[in-house]
Amino acid sequence: MITIISSTNRKNSVSKKLAHIYQGILEDKKIETEMIYLDELPEDFIATALYDQSGKNKLFNTFREKMLRAEKMVFIVPEYNGSFPGVLKAFIDGLAFPNTFRDKKAALVGISSGVQGAGLALSHLTDIFNYCGTHVLAQKPKLSRIEENLTENNLSELYHSLLEEQVDKLLRF
Ligand SMILES: Cc1cc2nc3c(=O)[nH]c(=O)nc-3n(C[C@H](O)[C@H](O)[C@H](O)COP(=O)(O)O)c2cc1C
């Protein structure tokens, strides 16, 4: 079972499209997936699910439980202002510590309009996950210029092969 997280709450996001493509690659290999879409988070979770409100938001609790159950995770991460989306950090801060991330494994995929492919975002996130005890797969595809490489639901051959390579490594990780 692999848990795929679309790491932005922006509606109709490219991250969500890519999460579905990633799910398709895993399904072709008969691997089960669980999907987590941050655009389905309760809109008020920052006020109702963090710190002293922890555990009190029923909908947010379903996200917490899925993340606690997850063993191998894939984060699809768009580049926002040179890093990853703030909503992802707020989400992480609302999860059970330390058991959500301790001794688990994660793979990261970066996407951006510009040339970096969210490289810095993936480094920032790797630091956080390593701090929390999650091992991060070294191969982190950086899908730059995403608009030129993903039209409708068709990903370019090159980017598809990068994801396939990562999946093969993740399954052996
Ligand atoms: C708030 C925001 C900040 C962004 N900052 C950057 C950036 O720093 N560098 C970049 O190349 N693209 C940036 N972009 C473009 C996104 O990386 C790109 O559109 C990506 O496909 C968006 O993914 P999403 O559709 O999953 O939100 C930004 C987009 C948004 C919405």
The ligand as an SDF file (V2000), in Angstrom:
LIG
                    3D

 31 33  0  0  0  0  0  0  0  0999 V2000
    1.3560   30.7170   -4.8680 C   0  0  0  0  0  0  0  0  0  0  0  0
    2.1680   30.2340   -6.0410 C   0  0  0  0  0  0  0  0  0  0  0  0
    3.5280   30.4370   -6.0630 C   0  0  0  0  0  0  0  0  0  0  0  0
    4.3120   29.9760   -7.1260 C   0  0  0  0  0  0  0  0  0  0  0  0
    5.6560   30.1380   -7.0870 N   0  0  0  0  0  0  0  0  0  0  0  0
    6.4230   29.6000   -8.0670 C   0  0  0  0  0  0  0  0  0  0  0  0
    7.8380   29.6600   -8.0000 C   0  0  0  0  0  0  0  0  0  0  0  0
    8.4240   30.1590   -7.0560 O   0  0  0  0  0  0  0  0  0  0  0  0
    8.5510   29.1280   -9.0130 N   0  0  0  0  0  0  0  0  0  0  0  0
    7.9390   28.5170  -10.0920 C   0  0  0  0  0  0  0  0  0  0  0  0
    8.6400   28.0400  -10.9790 O   0  0  0  0  0  0  0  0  0  0  0  0
    6.6000   28.4250  -10.1650 N   0  0  0  0  0  0  0  0  0  0  0  0
    5.8250   28.9410   -9.1800 C   0  0  0  0  0  0  0  0  0  0  0  0
    4.4770   28.8140   -9.2340 N   0  0  0  0  0  0  0  0  0  0  0  0
    3.8820   28.0490  -10.3260 C   0  0  0  0  0  0  0  0  0  0  0  0
    3.6320   26.6120   -9.8860 C   0  0  0  0  0  0  0  0  0  0  0  0
    4.7860   25.9450   -9.4370 O   0  0  0  0  0  0  0  0  0  0  0  0
    3.0480   25.8150  -11.0420 C   0  0  0  0  0  0  0  0  0  0  0  0
    1.9530   26.5170  -11.6320 O   0  0  0  0  0  0  0  0  0  0  0  0
    2.5760   24.4790  -10.5720 C   0  0  0  0  0  0  0  0  0  0  0  0
    2.1560   23.7310  -11.6630 O   0  0  0  0  0  0  0  0  0  0  0  0
    1.3910   24.6790   -9.6450 C   0  0  0  0  0  0  0  0  0  0  0  0
    1.0280   23.4690   -9.1370 O   0  0  0  0  0  0  0  0  0  0  0  0
   -0.4690   23.2970   -8.6360 P   0  0  0  0  0  0  0  0  0  0  0  0
   -1.3310   23.4300   -9.8620 O   0  0  0  0  0  0  0  0  0  0  0  0
   -0.4340   21.9150   -8.0860 O   0  0  0  0  0  0  0  0  0  0  0  0
   -0.7610   24.3630   -7.6410 O   0  0  0  0  0  0  0  0  0  0  0  0
    3.6850   29.3060   -8.2140 C   0  0  0  0  0  0  0  0  0  0  0  0
    2.2910   29.1030   -8.1980 C   0  0  0  0  0  0  0  0  0  0  0  0
    1.5420   29.5470   -7.1190 C   0  0  0  0  0  0  0  0  0  0  0  0
    0.0450   29.2860   -7.1070 C   0  0  0  0  0  0  0  0  0  0  0  0
  1  2  1  0
  2  3  1  0
  2 30  2  0
  3  4  2  0
  4  5  1  0
  4 28  1  0
  5  6  2  0
  6  7  1  0
  6 13  1  0
  7  8  2  0
  7  9  1  0
  9 10  1  0
 10 11  2  0
 10 12  1  0
 12 13  2  0
 13 14  1  0
 14 15  1  0
 14 28  1  0
 15 16  1  0
 16 17  1  0
 16 18  1  0
 18 19  1  0
 18 20  1  0
 20 21  1  0
 20 22  1  0
 22 23  1  0
 23 24  1  0
 24 25  2  0
 24 26  1  0
 24 27  1  0
 28 29  2  0
 29 30  1  0
 30 31  1  0
M  END
$$$$
